[in-house]
């Protein structure tokens, strides 16, 4: 049995739990086994994902085949093809790579080890109702799954599971964005923004020229050696419009999520009541980014799992004096269950008992 506080019927519900109806499965987090899969009926989100993939594909093909392959040579600008190809395709490939990984990667479904820990400690774990406020070091009861979950975890109404450090469910990647794939989501937004910005900046003179050409279609225009076809002009202008729309969509996302990552706060947590300061803010943007990307290294810039995570998703370092104490515990390679026991104030010999060193302290004389 789990000892929990009496549920107050007048309390504010969990933000994530009010985002929509839960999955018909109704099972505990992780019961689906694996990543975050949508419940039946997600045709709209499937269409959204297909549209985003088609835009990615069209932008890549149009830039390389139409702009670099036909328009620049027709205008006598062959010398610009190679540098433009490198600038655009590096960011485009990184954006597509980030997209694929963010889509297929487990966002952080509450792991089986947590449920085993909950069963092991039993009544020693205090479970409190979820509220619209920070609840550091407290396990909360999921009203949809009916089982306790760690701090910062929330229920996804689309996937029907609880996700560690959940941020939101993204229809564009058709997956939750949580503890394990938030890095990939941030890289996706950053590299997609750079790709759209490069596409517009590099091709703006030719876009303006093709716009003027389209107004007088009776004359095909080029440099005299290789005329521009009407199909090329239209395809290139569509490319420019899509790049502009893409940039208009991505810039607000970038300017929203980068400051949140710099403060170590999620989209859900920005809706919390101001009952306390963010307890997970490490005090500097670099330290807060490290909570998402892991210890700084070359892997920060690639959509690969962090080489050295600073959290396991179940427990998070807090600000202030607790941060140093927690870092010491983690660096001491304590067993995972011991760290959880300390974080959630569990008093259970099976979990957090430590051997006593008889060679130090007052017992050394015995």
FENBELQUI-V442425 format. One record per residue. RES is the residue in one letter. SS is DSSP state (@ for helix, = for strand, . for the rest). D_CENTER is the distance of its C-alpha to the mean C-alpha in Angstrom with 2 decimals. Layout:
# FENBELQUI-V442425
res: [RES/RES]
ss: [SS/SS]
d_center: [D_CENTER/D_CENTER]
This chain:
# FENBELQUI-V442425
res: [X/X/X/X/X/X/X/X/X/X/X/X/X/X/X/X/X/X/X/X/X/X/X/X/X/X/X/X/X/X/X/X/X/X/X/X/X/X/X/X/X/X/X/X/X/X/X/X/X/X/X/X/X/X/X/X/X/X/X/X/X/X/X/X/X/X/X/X/X/X/X/X/X/X/X/X/X/X/X/X/X/X/X/X/X/X/X/X/X/X/X/X/X/X/X/X/X/X/X/X/X/X/X/X/X/X/X/X/X/X/X/X/X/X/X/X/X/X/X/X/X/X/X/X/X/X/X/X/X/X/X/X/X/X/X/X/X/X/X/X/X/X/X/X/X/X/X/X/X/X/X/X/X/X/X/X/X/X/X/X/X/X/X/X/X/X/X/X/X/X/X/X/X/X/X/X/X/X/X/X/X/X/X/X/X/X/X/X/X/X/X/X/X/X/X/X/X/X/X/X/X/X/X/X/X/X/X/X/X/X/X/X/X/X/X/X/X/X/X/X/X/X/X/X/X/X/X/X/X/X/X/X/X/X/X/X/X/X/X/X/X/X/X/X/X/X/X/X/X/X/X/X/X/X/X/X/X/X/X/X/X/X/X/X/X/X/X/X/X/X/X/X/X/X/X/X/X/X/X/X/X/X/X/X/X/X/X/X/X/X/X/X/X/X/X/X/X/X/X/X/X/X/X/X/X/X/X/X/X/X/X/X/X/X/X/X/X/X/X/X/X/X/X/X/X/X/X/X/X/X/X/X/X/X/X/X/X/X/X/X/X/X/X/X/X/X/X/X/X/X/X/X/X/X/X/X/X/X/X/X/X/X/X/X/X/X]
ss: [././=/=/./././././././././././@/@/@/././././././././././././././././././././././././@/@/@/@/@/@/@/@/@/@/@/@/@/@/@/@/@/@/@/@/@/@/@/@/@/@/@/@/@/@/@/@/./././@/@/@/@/@/@/@/@/@/@/@/@/@/@/@/@/@/@/@/@/@/@/@/@/@/@/@/././././=/././@/@/@/@/@/@/@/@/@/@/@/@/@/./=/=/=/=/./././././././././=/=/=/././././././=/=/././././=/=/=/././././=/=/=/././././=/=/=/././././=/=/=/././././@/@/@/@/@/@/@/@/@/@/@/@/@/@/@/@/@/@/@/@/@/@/@/@/@/@/@/@/@/@/@/@/@/./././././././=/././././=/././@/@/@/@/@/@/@/@/@/@/@/@/@/@/@/@/@/@/@/@/@/@/@/@/@/@/@/@/@/@/@/@/@/@/./././././@/@/@/./././././././././././././@/@/@/@/@/@/@/@/@/././././@/@/@/@/./././././././././././././././././././@/@/@/@/@/@/@/@/@/@/@/././././@/@/@/@/@/@/@/@/./././././@/@/@/@/././././././././@/@/@/@/@/.]
d_center: [34.15/31.49/32.81/30.91/31.91/33.53/31.20/32.14/32.48/32.29/29.01/25.98/23.65/20.08/17.86/15.52/18.75/20.30/17.83/20.11/22.18/21.09/21.44/25.12/24.57/24.49/24.02/22.36/18.73/18.46/21.72/20.48/20.05/17.04/13.73/12.93/15.71/16.79/20.15/23.10/23.62/20.28/22.26/20.84/17.25/18.79/20.65/17.71/15.98/19.42/20.00/16.94/18.00/21.55/20.81/19.14/22.21/24.71/23.58/23.86/27.20/28.65/27.99/29.41/32.16/33.32/32.68/33.17/35.49/37.76/37.48/37.48/40.33/42.26/42.11/43.26/40.05/39.61/39.05/35.66/34.30/33.22/31.42/29.65/28.68/27.14/25.20/23.72/23.14/21.39/18.54/18.75/18.56/15.57/13.78/15.01/14.18/10.48/10.71/12.64/10.63/7.33/10.06/12.17/10.27/10.65/7.66/10.19/13.19/15.70/17.80/21.49/22.45/21.49/23.76/26.44/26.21/26.66/29.65/31.09/31.20/32.36/33.81/32.84/29.28/29.34/26.98/26.66/25.76/22.33/22.84/21.28/21.10/19.69/21.16/20.72/22.45/23.11/22.45/22.20/23.67/21.65/24.10/22.84/22.74/25.57/24.35/23.08/19.46/18.22/17.33/14.09/13.75/14.17/15.52/14.00/17.06/16.16/15.49/18.00/16.37/15.08/11.57/11.20/9.62/8.46/6.98/8.24/9.40/9.02/12.51/12.08/10.31/12.04/9.60/7.85/4.22/5.39/7.02/7.45/4.73/2.03/5.24/5.83/4.02/5.84/8.62/8.95/9.60/11.79/13.71/14.24/15.60/17.78/18.99/20.08/21.65/23.49/24.66/26.21/27.60/29.21/30.68/31.67/35.39/35.66/33.82/36.36/39.17/38.19/37.97/41.53/42.65/41.44/43.86/46.79/46.12/49.81/49.43/47.06/46.12/45.31/46.89/50.06/49.28/46.46/45.92/42.60/42.40/41.45/38.80/37.14/37.26/35.72/32.96/32.17/32.19/29.82/27.48/27.82/27.23/24.01/22.76/23.71/22.01/18.80/19.03/19.92/16.86/14.37/16.08/15.54/11.77/11.96/14.44/12.52/9.15/11.04/13.56/11.35/9.81/13.50/14.64/12.27/11.84/9.50/10.41/12.60/14.24/15.30/17.59/19.31/22.98/24.07/25.78/24.54/22.72/19.18/20.20/17.10/17.65/19.04/21.15/19.91/16.96/17.23/17.27/14.28/12.23/13.75/12.25/8.76/10.48/13.57/17.07/17.65/18.72/18.76/15.74/13.60/14.37/13.82/11.17/12.81/12.18/13.07/16.85/17.23/14.72/16.09/15.17/15.35/13.05/16.36/17.76/16.57/18.90/20.39/22.00/25.72/28.10/25.95/23.52/26.36/27.62/24.31/23.81/27.38/26.77/23.78/25.69/28.66/27.05/27.79/27.20/23.95/26.03/27.88/24.83/23.75/27.36/27.48/24.31/25.39/29.05/30.33/34.05/34.78/36.82/35.04/31.71/32.25/35.87/36.54/39.77/42.25/43.64/47.38/48.10/46.73/47.43/50.37/50.38/51.23/54.94/55.13]
